[in-house]
Amino acid sequence: MASDSDDRKIQLRVSNGKAYVWDVEDIATLRATHHVCGVLTGTLPHLSQQNVFLGVPLVLLPEEVVLLIEKQLAVLIDDPNAHLTPSSEALDRWNTDREASASQQIAAAEAERTSDKATKLSTSDEAIRKRKEREAKRAAAARAKAMAEGLPVDDIPDISSVPAADSRSSTPSKLVTPTFNVTIPASSSELEWYAPQGHACATLESARAAGIWSYPTTSFERAKCRVFQDLWEKGNFMGGGIKFGGDFLVYPGDPLRYHSHFVATVIESPTAPLMPMEVVAHGRLGTATKKSHLFCEWDEKTQQVTYFSVEWAGFG
């Protein structure tokens, strides 16, 4: 299990065999510092009827998890077991704090609404006063003109004798109950009964012994981890390549700024079979998507990766 020094590492919360990152600062650190992107899978509260723009949590590829653990950049948290059974007193305190937070937010929203309403009323009264001043000036100018021309001024109404109509009271307003948006914190780290320190693993061996994490288990999965790490150490950003018929996408920089240059396919050993039709298919597919296809061969004996790229030349 992890020690107190692991608190400074990024916490990967494991549930149902997948590793999630919930902290926004950790997500930014992974991308900017460690070149690990993952995939955002959470629904945005105000845009729930779409899946183009997503939010937390961030789901990591298994190879990304293995890389971060082996580089001692993160720890694995057994998230279901880290949530202990809360006592009745802890639940009461949690409910009390949540209700108090909601009341404070509603009070602040009501105060802001009252201030806005007073500002609008003040602006409306100022507009009415200016309108009366303009009408009085026009009436005075009309009387002065009539007197200069020797016409009777009795037919010109005096603005001061005309009762001002209050537009706000002319139409009965319907009573509307105001609504407010209340933010309720949902982070597990703020719960009294959440104890990740006692359910953290800093190595793959300890995580496998605790039943938290088992990847990699086969020779092909181990080869994928080694190829992923080798490409990552060369300064590339990595992503899933299933959309382009490979194991990984290889980016020269952040995927938000660059297109991928290679579609990588992992070959688990120098003796693994590779059919000529596969080479042709990957070459044509890579060219159709404006990428080169990269065959990555892992040699367990030499602990090295050999790369071979193909693309359709269009001869014949």
N, C-alpha and C positions, 0 to 999 in steps of 0.2 A: 504494500500500500504506500501511498505518497506521504511525504512529510510536509512540514509547514512551509518549506521553501518552494513547494509546488504551487503555492497560492499565486505566485507571480506569473505562472505559466497560463496559457490559454486553456480554458476548460472546455473540453469536448464532451457534451452530454449525450450518452449513448442510450438509445431506446429502440427496441425491436431490431437490433443489429445495425442501426445506422447512427452516425455521429452528427450532432447538431451543434451549431454555435448560435447562441441567443443574444449575446452582448454585442451592441453595435460597434463599440470601440474595438473589440476583438476582431470583428469582421473587417474593419478598416485596417487593423494591424496585419492581419493575414494577407490582405491584398497588397498593401503598399510596401510592407517590409519583407514578407516571406514569399511573395509571388504565388500565393494560394488563393484561388478565386471561389471554388465551390459553386453551388447553385442556390439562389434564393427561392424558397417554396411557400412562404407565408402569404396569406391574403391581406391586402390593404383594407382597413376598416371602412374607408369612405369610397372604395372602388372594388367592391366585393364581387361584382358581376363581370369580371374580366380576369384574364390570366396572362396579360402582356407585361404589366408592371407588378412585381411581387416584392414582398418584404421578408423580414425575419420569420422563421429561423433560416440559417444557412446550412444546407446539407453538403457534406464533404464526400468526395470519392473515397473508396477504401484505400486507394494508393496514397491519397493526400493524408489520410489519418496515419497510415504507417510511416510516412515521411516525417510528419510532425512529431510523432512519438520517438522515432529513432534519432531525430535531431535534438531531442529534449526541449522542444518548443511548446509542448502541450501535454496535458494529462487527460486520461479518460475517466469520466464520471459515470457511475452506475446510477442514472437519474431516477428510475422508478424506486430503487431501494434508498436513495438519498432523501426521499420524502418520507419522513417518519410519521407515525400516527400522532396527531396533535392532541393535547389535553383540552378539556372543556374550558379551562381558564385561558389557554392560549387562543382558542377560537373566539372566546368572548372579547379578548383584547384586540384581536384582528378585526372583528366586526365593529367594535367601538371606534377603532382608528379609521376604518374605512368610512363609517358614517360621519365621523368628524371631518374627514377630508372632503367628503361630498358636500357637507353643510358649508364649509369654508369656501369651496368653489362656487356654490350657489349664491352665497352672500356677496362674494366679490363680483359675480356676474350681475346680480341685482343692483349693486352699487354702480357699476359701470353703465347699466341700462338706465338707471335714474339720472345719472350725469348726462348721458347722451340725450335723454328726453328733455332735460332742463335746457341744454344747449339749443336743441331744436326749437323749443318754445320761445327762448330768448331771441333767436334769429327770426322767428315768425312775428313776434311783437315789434321787433325793429323794422321789419318790412312793412307792417301795417302803419306804423308811425310815419315812415318815409312816404308811403302812398298818400296819407292824409295831408302831409305837407305839400306834396305836388298838386293835389286837388285844390288846396287852399290858395296856392300861388296862381293856378289857372283861373280860379274864380275871381281873385283880386285883380288879375290882369284884365279879365273880361269886364269887370265893373269900371275899372279905370278907362278902358277904351270906350265904353258906353257913355261915361260922363264927358269924355273929351269930344265925342260926336254929338252931344246934346240929346242922347236917347235916354229913356227911363231905365233906371237900374232896378226897379222893383221886381221885374220879371226874372232877374238873375238870382238863382238860389244861393243862400249863404251856407257855405260848407259847415260852419260851426253849428247851425241849427238843424242839420240833417243827422239823425241818429246813425251811428256807425254800426253796420251789421257784422256780427261776430261769426265768421265763417266756421269757426270750430264748433259752435253750438247749433248751427243751422241743421246739420245732419246728425242724427243720433248715432253714436258709435256703439258697435257691438263689443261686449266684454270678451276679451281674448286672454286666455291664460298663457303667460309667457313660458317658453321652454328654454332649457339651458343644457349645454353639453358638459358632462361630468367625466373627468378622466380618472379611472380606477387603476392603480398600479397592479400589474399582473406578473411581476417578476418573482420567480421562486427564491431568489437570493435574499429577498426581504422577509421571508417567512421564518418564524422562530423554529419551526419543525423541519426546516431544510438543512441537512448536514452533509455537504459534499465532501468535506475533508475525510470523513471516515469511509467513504466509498469511492476513492480516487486511486487510479493505477497509473504509475509513471512509466512502466515498461510494457511491451507486448506480452512478455512472459507472465507477469503478474496479472495482466488483464485476461489472458487466456486461462490461467489457473482459477481466477475468480468467476469465469464464465461470462465476462463482459464482452470480450472481443476475440474472434477466432481467425480473422483474415491476416495473412494468407495461409491456406491449408494445402493447396496443390502446387505442383511444380510450375504450372502455367501462371498461377496467381503470384508466386514468388518471382517469376520472370517479369511479370507486369510491374511489380513493385520496384525491381532493380532498374528496369528501363525507364520508368517514370522518374526515379531519383536521378538517374544519369542525365536525362534531358533537363530536369529541373536545375541540376548543378551547373549546367552549361548556360544558365541565365534565361531559359525559356519559361513562358507561362503555359500551363497545361489545362486541357479541358477534355470532356468526354467526346469521343469520336464516333459514336454509334450512328449519328445522322449521316455521316460520310463514309460508312462502311469500314471503319477502323476501330482501334481501341482508344486512341487519344487524338486530340488536335494539338498541334504545336504552334504556339504564337511567339513571335519575336519580342513582343511587349504586352502591355495590358490589353486584354481583348476588347475593352471599351475604345481603344484607339487603333488597334491593328487587326487585320484579318490574319487567319492562320495560314502559315506557309506549307505545312506538312500535315498529312493524315498518317498517323503511326499505327502500324500493325505489329504486334509482338509475336516473335517466334521463340518458343520456350527453350530450344536447344539447337546446336548445330546439326543434329541428326533428325530433327522434326521434318516431316514431309511438307513440301510446298509444290502444289500442282502448277503447271504452266498456265492453265486457264485462270488461276487466281492472280498470277502476275499480270496477265493481259487485262483482266477485269479491273483490278486495282489501278492499273496505269490509265485506262480509259476513264474510269470514274474520277480519278484525281485530276485529270486534264479537263474534264467537263465542269468540274467545280473550281477550276483555276488554282489547283494545289498539286504538289508533288506527293506521291505516296511513298512513305518511308517504312521499309521493313527493318525491324529492330530485333536482332538475334542475340539472345543472352546465353553466355557460356558459363555454366556453373563451375567448371574446373579452373578457368582463368579469371573468373569474376570480372568479365569484360563484356561490353555491348558492341556489336558490329552493326553498322548501318549501311543500308543499300536503298537508294531512292530510284523510282521509276516514274516515267511519264510517257504518254503516247506521243510518238514523234510524227505520226501521220505519213510514214513511208508506204507506198504501194496501195 
